[in-house]
Structures are given as C-alpha cells and as structure tokens.
Amino acid sequence: GCDASILLESPTSQAEKNHPDDISLAGDGFDTVIKAKEAIDNDSQCRNKVSCADILALATRDVVNLVYACLYF
C-alpha cells in the first residue's frame, strides 16, 4: 500500500503481507527495503526521517524508469 503496509507482518498471518493478492511478491524485495531502511537509520542525521513507504516509492520510480529505458531505447 501507499503507507508501506505491505511490509507489516502478524503472528496470525492476518497482515496485508499475507493477503492472497500479495503472496506472489518476492521475499527478496522485502529484505531489500528492510536493509535500505536499516542503512539509512544507521546515519544519525537520517535516522527516522525516511520511511519504508519513501523507500518503496523511490524503488518503484526507479523500476518504472528502468523498464521504460529497456523498452524504448
């Protein structure tokens, strides 16, 4: 979701991450976002200023640009 709720997990598997529509999402993508968030939060000047939703938005932008470049250039 736009609020990064796709990253939420629950012990009862009732979170958005477990929804049937989201089961096909690659686990590596989740790990990449979590690692990016940890890296950003390791910098004291950046800690708690960038959200997982921000990271997902930037990653989406970059993937769309890469696909566009591959298709049209």
Secondary structure, 3 states (H helix, E strand, C coil): CCCCHHHCCCCCCCCHHHCHHHCCCCHHHHHHHHHHHHHHHCCCCCCCCCCHHHHHHHHHHHHHHHHHHHHHC
